[in-house]
Amino acid sequence: MSVDNPAGTPRTIGAFGPAPTTGRPAPRPPRDYLPRGREGLLLVTLAILVLAAGFGSHGAFWSRVNLDNLLVGSAITLIPAIGMTVVILTGGIDVSTGSMLGLCTAIGGTCFAAGWSIAATIPVFLLSGAAFGLINALLIINGRIPPVIATLGTLSIYRMFVFIVLGGNWITQIPPALTMIFVVDHLAFLPVVAVIAIVLLAAGMVFLRYFRWGRHVYALGNNEEAARLAGIKPERIKLAAYVMLGLLTGLAALLTLGQSPMAQTSTGSGFVLQVIAAVVLGGTALSGGRGTLLGTLLGTLIVQVVDDAIVLLHIQPFWGGVALGAVILASIGAGAKREAMETR
C-alpha cells in the first residue's frame, strides 16, 4: 500500500510505519565491533605477546629453561582453571582457590615432613582439595549463600588454617623426587606436569561437548529455573563442579611443591586472580552458560606470558598485579558489551 506525502514522493506503509522509497539503502543496525571468533583473537594476541617478549628479552624468552618454566607455570594455573571454568559456567564462582591451594600444600607438606612417601601423600592432596570444594558447595547449596560471599568466607578460614597447620614455620622436607618426576622429567618435549594438564584439558573438553553432564552445565548457567523444569538437578551439577574444582586445586598444590619445594604461609596468595583472569580472558561469561576450555587454555597462556615478560624485561613485579586486574576488567567489559549488543 502506498500513499503520497505532501511533497508528492511515494511512501510505503510497512509494519513499522512509512518508509521512504527514494532508492536510498535502509539504515543498518549497529555493528558489533567485537570479533566473533574470540579464540582466534586470543591466538593472535598470544602470538604478538610471544614475539614482543622474545625480541624485548633479546632471545632469553626462547631459552629451554625459560620455556620449561613457562610451561610448568601455565600447567599449574590451567589445572584448577579447568574446574573454575566449569564452576563459572554453572553461574557460580570460587574466590577461595588460592587459600585452598595454600592449605593443601600445608597439609601435604606436613605429611612429607613426617616421612610419608609421594605415593601415600598424593591421595592426601586430592582428598583434602575435594573436601574443601565440598564445604564450599554445601555452603552455597544448603546454606543458600551467594557463591562469592560463601567463598570469600572460606578464603579467610582456609588461610587461617594454613597458619595453624604450619605454625608460622616453613616446611622444606619435600622429596626431591617430586620435582624430578613432575617438573624436570619430560615426555617428548613437554614437562610431565604440562602433559598432565593437557590430558585433563582434553578430558574436560570431551565431557563438556559430548556428555549429557556437560550439556546440563551449560543449561544450568543459562537459566537455572528452566533447567530445573527440564528435569536437571542443579544441586547435583553445582556439587560436582565445586568438588571437581577442589580436587584439581589439590592436584595443583602437589605440583606447586614440585615446582617450588617449600610450603609456607604465603603459598597460593594471588593465585586465584591468575586463575580467574585466565578463565574470563578466555571468554567464559561470569553470568554463566557461555565459555570454552579452549579459550581458558589460551587465556592461561596469555596470563603466563605476561608474567614471564615482566620478569625477563626487569619490570617491577607489582605491575603483574596491575596487568591481571586490567585483564579481568577488560574481559568483563568486553563480555558485557557483547551481551548488550546481542540483546538489542
N, C-alpha and C positions, 0 to 999 in steps of 0.2 A: 504494500500500500504506500502511495507517495502523495505528498501534499506540496503546495507551493508556499514558500515563505514570502514575506513582503517584498523581497528583492527579486523574486521570481526564480530562485535557484531551487531545483528539485531536492527534496529531502526524503529519506526513507525512515519510516517508523518501524523500529525493532522492539525487541523485548526490553531494551534498556533506554528507550526514548529515541528521538530522532537522531540520525547520524548523517553527516554530510556525505554527498556522493560526488564530490568535485574531483575525484581521482587521487586525492592525497592518501598516503598509506595510513592505516589505522594506528593509533598510538600503541607502542609496545609496553608490555609490563616491565616493572623494574628488573634490571638484570642482576643476577646473583653473581657478584664479583668474586665469591669464594670458590675455588676449584672444587669440582665434584669428586675427582679422583684423589682423595686425601692421602692414600698410601703412596701414590705417585709423587705428590707434592713433598711428602716426608722423605721419600727416597732421594729426590733432588736436593732437598735441604741437607740431608746427611752427607751426600757426595760433596756439596760445597764446603761443609764444615770440615770434612776429612782433608780435602785439598788445602783449605786455609791452614789447618793445623800442621799439615805436612810441610808447607812452604814456610810458615811462620816459625817452626821449630828447627828449620834447616836440616830436615830429614830425620830428626830424632824420633818423630812420631812413628816412622816406619821400622824402627829397630825391633828385633824379635822380642826383647824383654818388654818394651812398652806395649806392643800388640798383645802379648800374653796377659799383661796386667789389665789391659782394656777389656779383653775377652772375659777374664775372670770376674772383674768388677761388674760387667754387663750381665753375666750369668747369675751372679748373686742377687742383683736387682731384679732380673727378669723372673726368677722363680717365684717369689711372692707376688710380683706384678701380675702373673697369670691368675692367681687367686683373687687379687684385688680387682682385676677386670671382671671376673665373674660376679663378685660381690656388688660392684657398681652397676653392672648390667641388671641386677635384680632391683635396683633402686636404692641400695644401701651404700655404706662406706665404713671403713675401719681406720681410724686415725691412731690406733694403739699399736700398729705393726712394729714400729721401731722399738718401743718398750718391750713388746712381746719377744722380739729378736734378742734384745739385751738380756731378758730373764732366762730365755732358753740357753743362751751361751753361759750364763752364770750357773745354771743347774748342770748343764753338760760339762762345763769346766770343773765343777766340784767333783763330778764323777771321775773325770780324768785324774784329778789331783789325788783321789782316793785309790788310784791304781786300776781302775776299770779299763778293759780293752776297748778298742774302737768298735768292734762288733757288738759288744754289750752296751755301749753308750749310744749308738745310733738310734735304737728304739726310744731311748730317754728323750732325745731331741724331738723326735717325731711325735711321740705321745704327749709330751708337755706342750708343744705347739698346738696340737689338736685340742687339748684340754682348754687352753686359753681361748682358742677360737670358739669352743663350745660355750664357755662362760659368756662371751660377747653375744653369741646367738641367743642364749636363754634370756639375757637381759633385754634384748631387742624384741624377741617374740613373746615370751611370757610376761616380762616386765612392762611391755609396751612402751619402752623408752626409745625416742628417736635415735637412729644409729649413731649420728655424730655426737650426741650427748652421752650415750652409753659408752662409746669407745673413748671419748675424752676422759670419762671417769676411770675406765680401766687403764688408760695410758698412765695416769698418775699412780694408780695402785700397783701396776706391774713394775714401774720404775722404782717405787718404794721397796718392793720385794727384791729388786736387783741389789740394792744396798744391804738389805737384810741377809741375803744369801752370801754375798761376798764379804760382808762385814767391813767394807771400806778398803779391802785388800785387792790386789791383782792376783789372778791365777795364771801362772806361766808354765805349769806342768802339762803342757799339751803335747801329745805324742808327735814327734817329727814325721812319723809315717802318715799322719793325717794330711800334712802339707804335700808330702811326696805323692800320695795316691791321687788326691783331687786337684792339686794345683800344678805341681811340677810335671807329673806324667802326662803324656799326650796320647790321644787316639787319632791316628793320621796326623794332621797338623793342628788339631784343636786340643786345648787342655781338657781333662776329663770333666771338670765342672761345667765347661761350655757344652760338652756333649750331653750331659745330664739335662741341662736347661733346654736344649733343642728337642730332646726326646719328650720332655714334659710339655713343651710348647706344641709339638705335633699332636700329642695325645689330646691336649685341650682343644685344639682346633677341630679335631675329628669329633670329639664329644659335642661341641657346640654346634657343629654343622650337620652331623648325620644322626645324632641320637635324640630321642624324644626329650630327654632331660635338658639338652641344650636349647631346644625349641621352647621348653617351658620357662627357661631362664629369661629369654628374650620377651616372651609373652608377659611374664610377671613384671618386668621392668617397664613395659609399655602401658599396661593397665592392670593393676593388681585385682581390682574388683571383677573386671571382665575375665581375667584368668581364673578366678575362683568360680565364677559361674560356668566356665567351660570345663570344670572338673579338676583343675590343677590345685594342688595343695600348697599354697605359698609358704606355709611354715616349714614344710619339709625342704623346699628349694632353698630357703634362706638358711636353714640349719646346715644343710650340706655345703653351701657356699662359704659360710664363715668357718666351719670346721676345716674345709679344704684350704682356705687361706692360712689358718693356724698351722696346719700340717706342713704346708710349703714354707712358711716362715721358720718353723723348726728345722727343716732341711737347710734353709739359707743360713741359719745360726750355726749349724755344723760346718758348713762350707766357709763361713766367715772366720771360724777358728782355724781352718786350714789356710786361709789367706793371711790372717794376722793372728799367730798363735798366742793370744793373750786375752783373757776375759777380764774386763774392767767395768767400772760403774757407768762409764760413758758409752759403752758399746751400744750401737743402734741409735744414738742421738742423731736426729736429722734424717734417718733412713726412710721414714715414712714419706717425707717430702719428695725424695727421689722416686719412690715407687708411684706415688700419686701423680707426680709430674710426668712420668713415663706413660702412665695409663691415659691421662687426659690429653697429653700431646698426641698420643696415638689415635685419638678420635672417639674414645669412649665418652658418651654423654653422662654427666653427673646425675641427670634426671632418670637415667636407666633406659634399657631397651635398645641401645644403639652402640655399636663398637665391635672391634675385631681384635683377635690376638695378634694378627699380623701387624696391625697398627701399634699395638703395645710393644712388639719387638722393635719396630723402627723408632718409636718414642724412647725406649730404653737405650738404644744405641746413640741417639742424639744427645740424651742427657749425659751419658758416659763420655762421649767425645768432647762435649763442652767442658766437663770436669777435668778431663785429661789435658785439654788445650790450656786451661788455666794454670795447671802445674807446669807444663812444658814451656809456656811463654812467660813464666815467672810473674804472673799476675797475683795480686793479693788474694788469699784464699776466700775472704769474705765475699768476693764478687761471685763465687759459686752459688751462695745462697741468694744473692740478688738475681742471678740468671735463672735459678729454679723458680723463684717467685714470679719473675716476668713470664716464664714459660707457662706456668699454671694460669696466670691472669689472661695471657693472650689466647691460650687454648679455650678457656671457658668463654671468653668474649666472642671468639670466632664461632664456637658452637651455639651460643645464644643468638648470634646474628643469623646463622643459618636456619635455626628453628623458627625465628621470627619471619624470615622470608618464605619458609615453606608453609606457614600457616596463613599467609595472605591469600 
